[in-house]
Amino acid sequence: MFLSQLGPDQRDSAISQLGTEQFDILVIGGGVNGVGAALDAASRGLKVALIEAQDIAAGTSSRSSKLIHGGLRYLEQYDFRLVREALHERELMVSTLCPHLVKPVGFLFPLTEKFKERTYVGAGLALYDALRGFQRAMPWHKHLSQKQINEIAPSLRHDLVTGAIKYFDAQVDDARHTMSVARTAARHGAIIATQVSAESLIKEGKRVVGVNALDLESGKKIAIKAGATIMCAGVWSDQLHARFDLTPGYNVTMSKGAHIVVPGSAINSDAGIIVKTPISVLFLIPWGDKWIVGTTDTPYEGDRAEPCATREDVQYILDQANRVLEPKLRADDIIGVYAGLRPLVANNKSATTTKLSREHTVDRPAAGFVSIAGGKYTTYRVMAKDVVDRAVIELRRLTQESVTEKLPLVGADGYFALEQQKERIAQESGLDVATVTHLLNRHGSLISEILDLINEEPKLLGKLDVNLPYIKAEIVYAASHEGARSVDDVISRRTRLSFEAVNHGLHLADEIATLISPILGWSSKERKESVAQYTELVEREKVTLGALLEVNS
Ligand SMILES: Cc1cc2nc3c(=O)[nH]c(=O)nc-3n(C[C@H](O)[C@H](O)[C@H](O)COP(=O)(O)OP(=O)(O)OC[C@H]3O[C@@H](n4cnc5c(N)ncnc54)[C@H](O)[C@@H]3O)c2cc1C
């Protein structure tokens, strides 16, 4: 029996195991594809290790639009296979694998003309609904008149919008989901260590037999031995192929996508909104009591670890959203901004990134070494299965089949029953029902571990900030159970304060550091350094964004 807990003790023992044990599979990269591969391989009964150079989901997997969707716009590219596959994954996540994390969300497709557009978009959405087959976790699309739209979405321009079609997709806190997949992999025996970077390959002849890694916290070198190494490095793939002196079958082009976050009051609508733009689509997505609006799609060649939105990105998003909104969004409505990099698999670097396929590629550039890149968040499980299927051939022995289609993530077990008992949980715990709902939607049945912390230390029941839903116990838990190693890990990924709170949550950094310090065994110097590191990160982002966000500081 293994534990899903990712705390400091677990990391210490992971570091020592990495250097002393022989693994079947070593995964490089703790984005959704890497942790998905670790879970897939561990649940086949293989001995698995995963190393991540930063934090779980620190790359693209915390910076997406957070939609679990079939990809409506791929229908226009006649990519029916991709849409059907993604809709199947959407259904699995909402109903079985992680219903506590992945929730249905309705979107309005506004129409600006009465007949032709309604027929065209309606046919597309009927096909979208039909492609999911007999699976029915989400309602069928619905045609709405102008009168209905005025009631549902008063913020849509009455002079322009003649009606709409409402359809359903799903949404997720991507970083939290990726961390939950990592914990589920640990639950099935995978050894997981963050802040460990793959530096070079260990070879026997031409065969890759492991990786020389560096523990970035201690500076210690670790030689990790594995029958097969799987690289899931997203936009770092080209860089690592070069570092490892491999000739890959594909290149990864980077495309930047930015989002803005505005308060709930800035857009008056009971459903999300999707708007066609000249290059793609723009989503206005409900996010708790806020809205996430994006995204952009521009070629990118800067720093992979810290992609920043620019003033131009933000202006583009405002301009596109304001084509259909009245009153219009203003720059001083913006609470937060974030940007991410799409890893787009390309054979020809000069291709324009918008037109590249979102499908994934599995490659085997050397014996014992397999890599994967591309795809989308929604289909991570399929990608993980595909890359592990290829990697196990390198083990040259019989192995088990993937079982992840039937394997709920930690926290999913019993979620639907707990959801019906939230009043009772609230009464017994002293929390209000809204907070219990918030905890169930973030932790599922692992809420019991949060409640245990509160029983031990009742003051952890308090809110971190009266305007935000997080309680102090969740901050402690982030370090004790969810692998957070820094203030940035907690603010940017275990919670989403970096874009949900004003001024990137800087005013909360000190208190967060004080809460996690005893868990991580920090000295007062280390505590201050972690706060300073987050402050510097925010300052760098603000410089790139110009003075735009200063109005909200
Ligand atoms: C703006 C935007 C919006 C998107 N929206 C959606 C959406 O709504 N729905 C959807 O389905 N998909 C969406 N996507 C796509 C989706 O987010 C990505 O396909 C997915 O997150 C990629 O995951 P990954 O694991 O391949 O890469 P990453 O998450 O980037 O993971 C790669 C990891 O490798 C690590 N790494 C790099 N070098 C090393 C090393 N030397 N040693 C160890 N580790 C290393 C990195 O630190 C990183 O954590 C979006 C993407 C973007 C950019």
The ligand as an SDF file (V2000), in Angstrom:
LIG
                    3D

 53 58  0  0  0  0  0  0  0  0999 V2000
   -3.0290   29.5420  -23.3350 C   0  0  0  0  0  0  0  0  0  0  0  0
   -3.3250   28.0770  -23.3780 C   0  0  0  0  0  0  0  0  0  0  0  0
   -4.6270   27.6320  -23.2270 C   0  0  0  0  0  0  0  0  0  0  0  0
   -4.9010   26.2770  -23.2700 C   0  0  0  0  0  0  0  0  0  0  0  0
   -6.1670   25.8870  -23.0280 N   0  0  0  0  0  0  0  0  0  0  0  0
   -6.4820   24.5810  -23.0400 C   0  0  0  0  0  0  0  0  0  0  0  0
   -7.7970   24.1770  -22.7060 C   0  0  0  0  0  0  0  0  0  0  0  0
   -8.6560   24.9930  -22.3340 O   0  0  0  0  0  0  0  0  0  0  0  0
   -8.0760   22.8550  -22.7740 N   0  0  0  0  0  0  0  0  0  0  0  0
   -7.1590   21.9290  -23.1630 C   0  0  0  0  0  0  0  0  0  0  0  0
   -7.5020   20.7570  -23.2440 O   0  0  0  0  0  0  0  0  0  0  0  0
   -5.8640   22.2790  -23.4270 N   0  0  0  0  0  0  0  0  0  0  0  0
   -5.5070   23.5850  -23.3520 C   0  0  0  0  0  0  0  0  0  0  0  0
   -4.2220   23.9760  -23.5750 N   0  0  0  0  0  0  0  0  0  0  0  0
   -3.1920   22.9550  -23.8350 C   0  0  0  0  0  0  0  0  0  0  0  0
   -2.6530   22.3050  -22.5500 C   0  0  0  0  0  0  0  0  0  0  0  0
   -2.5400   23.2410  -21.5120 O   0  0  0  0  0  0  0  0  0  0  0  0
   -1.3010   21.6420  -22.8230 C   0  0  0  0  0  0  0  0  0  0  0  0
   -1.4410   20.7670  -23.9120 O   0  0  0  0  0  0  0  0  0  0  0  0
   -0.7650   20.8420  -21.6470 C   0  0  0  0  0  0  0  0  0  0  0  0
   -0.8320   21.5660  -20.4400 O   0  0  0  0  0  0  0  0  0  0  0  0
    0.6890   20.4470  -21.9180 C   0  0  0  0  0  0  0  0  0  0  0  0
    1.1700   19.6860  -20.8460 O   0  0  0  0  0  0  0  0  0  0  0  0
    2.6380   19.0790  -20.8620 P   0  0  0  0  0  0  0  0  0  0  0  0
    2.7270   18.1500  -19.7190 O   0  0  0  0  0  0  0  0  0  0  0  0
    2.9550   18.5500  -22.2140 O   0  0  0  0  0  0  0  0  0  0  0  0
    3.6040   20.3360  -20.6830 O   0  0  0  0  0  0  0  0  0  0  0  0
    3.9880   21.2060  -19.3540 P   0  0  0  0  0  0  0  0  0  0  0  0
    2.8190   21.3880  -18.4760 O   0  0  0  0  0  0  0  0  0  0  0  0
    4.6550   22.4150  -19.8490 O   0  0  0  0  0  0  0  0  0  0  0  0
    5.0080   20.2660  -18.6220 O   0  0  0  0  0  0  0  0  0  0  0  0
    6.3610   20.1160  -18.9940 C   0  0  0  0  0  0  0  0  0  0  0  0
    7.1860   20.0660  -17.7170 C   0  0  0  0  0  0  0  0  0  0  0  0
    8.5150   19.6530  -18.0110 O   0  0  0  0  0  0  0  0  0  0  0  0
    9.3370   20.2340  -17.0270 C   0  0  0  0  0  0  0  0  0  0  0  0
   10.7410   20.1790  -17.4380 N   0  0  0  0  0  0  0  0  0  0  0  0
   11.3330   20.8900  -18.4280 C   0  0  0  0  0  0  0  0  0  0  0  0
   12.6400   20.5990  -18.4650 N   0  0  0  0  0  0  0  0  0  0  0  0
   12.8840   19.6890  -17.5010 C   0  0  0  0  0  0  0  0  0  0  0  0
   14.0700   19.0100  -17.0460 C   0  0  0  0  0  0  0  0  0  0  0  0
   15.2620   19.2180  -17.5880 N   0  0  0  0  0  0  0  0  0  0  0  0
   13.9580   18.1340  -16.0110 N   0  0  0  0  0  0  0  0  0  0  0  0
   12.7510   17.9100  -15.4100 C   0  0  0  0  0  0  0  0  0  0  0  0
   11.6080   18.5350  -15.8080 N   0  0  0  0  0  0  0  0  0  0  0  0
   11.6810   19.4060  -16.8400 C   0  0  0  0  0  0  0  0  0  0  0  0
    8.7870   21.6510  -16.9420 C   0  0  0  0  0  0  0  0  0  0  0  0
    9.2080   22.3080  -15.7610 O   0  0  0  0  0  0  0  0  0  0  0  0
    7.2950   21.4270  -17.0450 C   0  0  0  0  0  0  0  0  0  0  0  0
    6.6680   21.3780  -15.7740 O   0  0  0  0  0  0  0  0  0  0  0  0
   -3.8810   25.3280  -23.4990 C   0  0  0  0  0  0  0  0  0  0  0  0
   -2.5690   25.7760  -23.6450 C   0  0  0  0  0  0  0  0  0  0  0  0
   -2.2900   27.1260  -23.5480 C   0  0  0  0  0  0  0  0  0  0  0  0
   -0.8850   27.6010  -23.6320 C   0  0  0  0  0  0  0  0  0  0  0  0
  1  2  1  0
  2  3  1  0
  2 52  2  0
  3  4  2  0
  4  5  1  0
  4 50  1  0
  5  6  2  0
  6  7  1  0
  6 13  1  0
  7  8  2  0
  7  9  1  0
  9 10  1  0
 10 11  2  0
 10 12  1  0
 12 13  2  0
 13 14  1  0
 14 15  1  0
 14 50  1  0
 15 16  1  0
 16 17  1  0
 16 18  1  0
 18 19  1  0
 18 20  1  0
 20 21  1  0
 20 22  1  0
 22 23  1  0
 23 24  1  0
 24 25  2  0
 24 26  1  0
 24 27  1  0
 27 28  1  0
 28 29  2  0
 28 30  1  0
 28 31  1  0
 31 32  1  0
 32 33  1  0
 33 34  1  0
 33 48  1  0
 34 35  1  0
 35 36  1  0
 35 46  1  0
 36 37  1  0
 36 45  1  0
 37 38  2  0
 38 39  1  0
 39 40  1  0
 39 45  2  0
 40 41  1  0
 40 42  2  0
 42 43  1  0
 43 44  2  0
 44 45  1  0
 46 47  1  0
 46 48  1  0
 48 49  1  0
 50 51  2  0
 51 52  1  0
 52 53  1  0
M  END
$$$$
